[in-house]
Amino acid sequence: MTRYSTSMKSKMAKNQSRKQISLFKLFKSKLIGALIVVVVLASALLYLFEINNMAVTGYQIRELEKQVAAVKAENEHLELKTVELQSMKHLRERVGEYNFVEAAQINYVSWHDTSFVQR
């Protein structure tokens, strides 16, 4: 009977260790599966975050390009207005508004004159 009981005990111990090993393998496989799911979800969230940032940046770039185009158009308009205001036709019209008179005789000062006042 002792032989039978030791044999039963060893079989039971083997069964227990097999159950523990199989439970460990099951736990390990579930843990690995859970880790894979967590990594995939984290990657998906990171991907969505980056795509969102790219979309926002694209929108900001488009808005800035619109502003650049508006400033260029305004600059062109102002350059045309500057040229128009500096034209001779416009200056002749403004002469009358400011009551300027035409000079009858023009005298030029010569700086090449060599006479100086001495004491």
C-alpha contacts under 8 A as a table, 3 or more apart, distances in Angstrom:
res1	aa1	res2	aa2	distance
1	M	4	Y	4.96
1	M	5	S	6.03
2	T	5	S	4.95
2	T	6	T	6.00
3	R	6	T	5.25
3	R	7	S	6.02
4	Y	7	S	5.04
4	Y	8	M	6.02
5	S	8	M	4.94
5	S	9	K	5.96
6	T	9	K	4.87
6	T	10	S	6.01
7	S	10	S	5.15
7	S	11	K	6.15
8	M	11	K	5.03
8	M	12	M	5.99
9	K	12	M	5.01
9	K	13	A	5.99
10	S	13	A	4.93
10	S	14	K	6.02
11	K	14	K	4.99
11	K	15	N	6.05
12	M	15	N	4.96
12	M	16	Q	6.02
13	A	16	Q	4.96
13	A	17	S	6.10
14	K	17	S	5.07
14	K	18	R	5.98
15	N	18	R	4.95
15	N	19	K	6.01
16	Q	19	K	5.04
16	Q	20	Q	6.10
17	S	20	Q	4.93
17	S	21	I	6.01
18	R	21	I	5.00
18	R	22	S	5.95
19	K	22	S	5.04
19	K	23	L	5.91
20	Q	23	L	5.00
20	Q	24	F	5.96
21	I	24	F	4.93
21	I	25	K	6.08
22	S	25	K	5.01
22	S	26	L	6.03
23	L	26	L	4.95
23	L	27	F	5.97
24	F	27	F	5.00
24	F	28	K	5.90
25	K	28	K	4.93
25	K	29	S	6.00
26	L	29	S	5.19
26	L	30	K	6.10
27	F	30	K	5.12
27	F	31	L	5.96
28	K	31	L	5.00
28	K	32	I	6.12
29	S	32	I	5.09
29	S	33	G	6.10
30	K	33	G	4.96
30	K	34	A	6.03
31	L	34	A	5.05
31	L	35	L	6.11
32	I	35	L	5.04
32	I	36	I	6.16
33	G	36	I	5.08
33	G	37	V	6.25
34	A	37	V	5.06
34	A	38	V	6.18
35	L	38	V	5.01
35	L	39	V	6.10
36	I	39	V	5.10
36	I	40	V	6.11
37	V	40	V	5.13
37	V	41	L	6.11
38	V	41	L	5.14
38	V	42	A	6.03
39	V	42	A	5.08
39	V	43	S	6.04
40	V	43	S	5.07
40	V	44	A	6.13
41	L	44	A	5.02
41	L	45	L	6.16
42	A	45	L	5.14
42	A	46	L	6.11
43	S	46	L	5.07
43	S	47	Y	6.04
44	A	47	Y	5.01
44	A	48	L	6.19
45	L	48	L	5.10
45	L	49	F	6.11
46	L	49	F	5.04
46	L	50	E	6.19
47	Y	50	E	5.20
47	Y	51	I	6.14
48	L	51	I	5.08
48	L	52	N	6.06
49	F	52	N	5.15
49	F	53	N	6.24
50	E	53	N	5.01
50	E	54	M	6.16
51	I	54	M	5.07
51	I	55	A	6.19
52	N	55	A	5.08
52	N	56	V	6.20
53	N	56	V	5.13
53	N	57	T	6.08
54	M	57	T	5.04
54	M	58	G	6.04
55	A	58	G	5.04
55	A	59	Y	6.20
56	V	59	Y	5.09
56	V	60	Q	6.23
57	T	60	Q	5.04
57	T	61	I	6.12
58	G	61	I	5.05
58	G	62	R	6.20
59	Y	62	R	5.11
59	Y	63	E	6.26
60	Q	63	E	5.09
60	Q	64	L	6.18
61	I	64	L	5.08
61	I	65	E	6.09
62	R	65	E	5.03
62	R	66	K	6.24
63	E	66	K	5.09
63	E	67	Q	6.33
64	L	67	Q	4.96
64	L	68	V	6.14
65	E	68	V	4.97
65	E	69	A	6.17
66	K	69	A	5.11
66	K	70	A	6.22
67	Q	70	A	5.05
67	Q	71	V	6.14
68	V	71	V	5.12
68	V	72	K	6.08
69	A	72	K	5.08
69	A	73	A	6.20
70	A	73	A	5.14
70	A	74	E	6.18
71	V	74	E	5.02
71	V	75	N	5.98
72	K	75	N	4.97
72	K	76	E	6.14
73	A	76	E	5.12
73	A	77	H	6.21
74	E	77	H	5.01
74	E	78	L	6.13
75	N	78	L	5.07
75	N	79	E	6.10
76	E	79	E	5.10
76	E	80	L	6.24
77	H	80	L	5.21
77	H	81	K	6.22
78	L	81	K	4.96
78	L	82	T	6.06
79	E	82	T	5.00
79	E	83	V	6.24
80	L	83	V	5.15
80	L	84	E	6.11
81	K	84	E	4.97
81	K	85	L	6.07
82	T	85	L	5.14
82	T	86	Q	6.17
83	V	86	Q	5.15
83	V	87	S	6.19
84	E	87	S	5.26
84	E	90	H	7.12
85	L	90	H	5.92
85	L	91	L	7.38
86	Q	90	H	6.82
86	Q	91	L	6.78
87	S	90	H	5.44
87	S	91	L	6.33
88	M	91	L	4.94
88	M	92	R	6.00
89	K	92	R	5.27
89	K	93	E	6.43
90	H	93	E	5.14
90	H	94	R	6.29
91	L	94	R	5.03
91	L	95	V	6.22
92	R	95	V	5.19
92	R	96	G	7.15
93	E	96	G	5.87
93	E	97	E	7.02
94	R	97	E	5.01
94	R	98	Y	6.41
95	V	98	Y	5.42
95	V	99	N	6.36
95	V	100	F	5.55
96	G	99	N	5.15
96	G	100	F	6.30
97	E	100	F	7.87
103	A	106	I	6.66
110	S	113	D	6.21
